[in-house]
Amino acid sequence: MTAPLWTSEQAVAATGGVATAPWAAGGVSLDSRTLESGDLFIAIRGPNHDGSRFVKSALDRGAAAAMVSNDIATTPNAPLLIVEDATVGLEDLGRAARDRGNAKIVGVTGSMGKTGTKEALALALGRQGPTSATKGNLNNQWGLPLSLARMPMDTAYGVFEMGMNRPGEIDMLSRLARPDVAIVTNVDAVHLEFFDSEAAIAAAKAEIFVGMDSTGIAVLNRDNAYFKQLRDAALAAGLTDIRTFGAHADSTSHLIDATVHGDYSDVVARIDGETIRYVVGTPGRHWVLNSLAVLATVSALGADVVKAAETLADLRPLPGRGARTTIEMTSGSVLLIDESYNASPSSMRAALSVLGASGADSRGRRIAVLGDMLELGPDSAALHAGLANSIAANKIDLVFTVGPNMKHLSVSLPSNQVAGHADCSTDIVASVLETVSTDDVVMIKGSLGSRMAVVVDALLTLNPSRQTAPAKTVNGR
């Protein structure tokens, strides 16, 4: 029989709370709508929702118990864990989960590539031992402690994403998770609305080092313009073991060669002096660089690097982050690349390069449907217009633009390349559906607030099976 994740006695010891009855929980949830039977429901009070209002519905759905702040009205005869503040109680559970096992903890941050690197690392380590990882992008002040609290005691490797859009946020997360290894994928122009400069963003990312002790290991992008600043911050935090990845010749995980195909990449790299050839099952040079970060981290953890490299052939892009779906139409098919979850200038350029490679052998057209990149500050107009160079370099045939910021790109493109512009995503749907035809490759991308998933969903309705396109077999792998 599987041991419970938390018993009432363990949770009381972790939080200093009071249990109204004995209980045992197999999971932890903050959302009464998605919780599974047997979960501990934690009634967080956030800026938009008060979880205490949903305690009864959580219990009705089968929650084993509910953690509630001591100033709310209790549900008679309900199994509760009463604490002074449920948000602090969640942090206490996460801290206790971190302390009670022997898991090696990896923290992942960066301006782009956090979630993809986390998923690739979880895949690679999951073949070598019990691994617990952030689900989705639960990487903020509630998501990180929740992810820790969900970590079973027998976990060998924990891989946790840390996000931010303001200074000080990663500091708290790092002190809670206390990573053994910290990855900074890169620093780029994101969240500039809340920072004075990219260097200030680098300083905020470097907060990941503050929760580490002197035995910790930093894994840094040697190609990034802010490598030296990050390295110096790691050294200042007391870290002496700094691993690097990239095309730079001095990288400890050094890219020798990469051939990017339409739906995978062949890679040759030197990891700690050993040359390895492997396949990354997700296309794009940015995924190649992510894979180097993964292998550098696997090496830092003392796990099997060659086995991890072999595992990366099974990597697949996530919904909203490059997932590929073949849409069957009466006269043929269309390939949809869903990059709708988020966007920055660098991730836009990376996605456009994937689109360019994906359409190389197609009789159809390469079509980009691009929504606003948000939180870019006073340089937003120039950063949007600047995408025109990447569009030209990747031979994109048609571009739809959505939002006031993307209007700057629209007016920078040749008129025969502009397929249409709209102020919001719902207003571009009809034009996209009318334009797309057999053999086209369509890539959709924008910041989450641009709601570009609306366009994705509209295209998917053309394909009732919604079958994700399988990766090609690569050299028998």
Rosetta blueprint (number, residue, H / E / L):
1 M L
2 T L
3 A L
4 P L
5 L L
6 W E
7 T E
8 S H
9 E H
10 Q H
11 A H
12 V H
13 A H
14 A H
15 T H
16 G L
17 G L
18 V E
19 A E
20 T L
21 A L
22 P L
23 W L
24 A E
25 A E
26 G L
27 G E
28 V E
29 S E
30 L L
31 D L
32 S L
33 R L
34 T L
35 L L
36 E L
37 S L
38 G L
39 D E
40 L E
41 F E
42 I E
43 A L
44 I L
45 R E
46 G L
47 P L
48 N L
49 H L
50 D E
51 G H
52 S H
53 R H
54 F H
55 V H
56 K H
57 S H
58 A H
59 L H
60 D H
61 R L
62 G L
63 A L
64 A L
65 A E
66 A E
67 M E
68 V E
69 S E
70 N L
71 D L
72 I L
73 A L
74 T L
75 T L
76 P L
77 N L
78 A L
79 P L
80 L E
81 L E
82 I E
83 V E
84 E L
85 D L
86 A H
87 T H
88 V H
89 G H
90 L H
91 E H
92 D H
93 L H
94 G H
95 R H
96 A H
97 A H
98 R H
99 D H
100 R H
101 G L
102 N L
103 A L
104 K E
105 I E
106 V E
107 G E
108 V E
109 T E
110 G L
111 S L
112 M L
113 G L
114 K H
115 T H
116 G H
117 T H
118 K H
119 E H
120 A H
121 L H
122 A H
123 L H
124 A H
125 L H
126 G H
127 R L
128 Q L
129 G L
130 P L
131 T E
132 S E
133 A E
134 T L
135 K L
136 G L
137 N L
138 L L
139 N L
140 N L
141 Q L
142 W L
143 G H
144 L H
145 P H
146 L H
147 S H
148 L H
149 A H
150 R L
151 M L
152 P L
153 M L
154 D L
155 T L
156 A L
157 Y E
158 G E
159 V E
160 F E
161 E E
162 M L
163 G L
164 M L
165 N L
166 R L
167 P L
168 G L
169 E H
170 I H
171 D H
172 M H
173 L H
174 S H
175 R H
176 L H
177 A H
178 R L
179 P L
180 D L
181 V E
182 A E
183 I E
184 V E
185 T L
186 N L
187 V L
188 D L
189 A L
190 V L
191 H L
192 L H
193 E H
194 F H
195 F L
196 D L
197 S L
198 E H
199 A H
200 A H
201 I H
202 A H
203 A H
204 A H
205 K H
206 A H
207 E H
208 I H
209 F H
210 V L
211 G L
212 M L
213 D L
214 S L
215 T L
216 G L
217 I E
218 A E
219 V E
220 L E
221 N E
222 R L
223 D L
224 N L
225 A L
226 Y L
227 F H
228 K H
229 Q H
230 L H
231 R H
232 D H
233 A H
234 A H
235 L H
236 A H
237 A L
238 G L
239 L L
240 T L
241 D E
242 I E
243 R E
244 T E
245 F E
246 G E
247 A L
248 H L
249 A L
250 D L
251 S L
252 T L
253 S E
254 H E
255 L E
256 I E
257 D E
258 A E
259 T E
260 V E
261 H L
262 G L
263 D L
264 Y L
265 S E
266 D E
267 V E
268 V E
269 A E
270 R E
271 I E
272 D L
273 G L
274 E E
275 T E
276 I E
277 R E
278 Y E
279 V E
280 V E
281 G L
282 T L
283 P L
284 G L
285 R H
286 H H
287 W H
288 V H
289 L H
290 N H
291 S H
292 L H
293 A H
294 V H
295 L H
296 A H
297 T H
298 V H
299 S H
300 A H
301 L H
302 G L
303 A L
304 D L
305 V H
306 V H
307 K H
308 A H
309 A H
310 E H
311 T H
312 L H
313 A H
314 D H
315 L L
316 R L
317 P L
318 L E
319 P L
320 G L
321 R E
322 G E
323 A E
324 R E
325 T E
326 T E
327 I E
328 E E
329 M E
330 T L
331 S L
332 G E
333 S E
334 V E
335 L E
336 L E
337 I E
338 D E
339 E E
340 S L
341 Y L
342 N L
343 A L
344 S L
345 P H
346 S H
347 S H
348 M H
349 R H
350 A H
351 A H
352 L H
353 S H
354 V H
355 L H
356 G H
357 A H
358 S H
359 G L
360 A L
361 D L
362 S L
363 R L
364 G L
365 R L
366 R E
367 I E
368 A E
369 V E
370 L E
371 G E
372 D L
373 M L
374 L L
375 E L
376 L L
377 G H
378 P H
379 D H
380 S H
381 A H
382 A H
383 L H
384 H H
385 A H
386 G L
387 L H
388 A H
389 N H
390 S H
391 I H
392 A H
393 A H
394 N L
395 K L
396 I L
397 D L
398 L E
399 V E
400 F E
401 T E
402 V E
403 G L
404 P L
405 N L
406 M L
407 K H
408 H H
409 L H
410 S H
411 V L
412 S L
413 L L
414 P L
415 S L
416 N L
417 Q L
418 V E
419 A E
420 G E
421 H E
422 A E
423 D L
424 C L
425 S H
426 T H
427 D H
428 I L
429 V H
430 A H
431 S H
432 V H
433 L H
434 E H
435 T H
436 V L
437 S L
438 T L
439 D L
440 D L
441 V E
442 V E
443 M E
444 I E
445 K E
446 G L
447 S L
448 L H
449 G H
450 S H
451 R L
452 M L
453 A H
454 V H
455 V H
456 V H
457 D H
458 A H
459 L H
460 L H
461 T L
462 L L
463 N L
464 P L
465 S L
466 R L
467 Q L
468 T E
469 A L
470 P L
471 A L
472 K L
473 T L
474 V L
475 N L
476 G L
477 R L
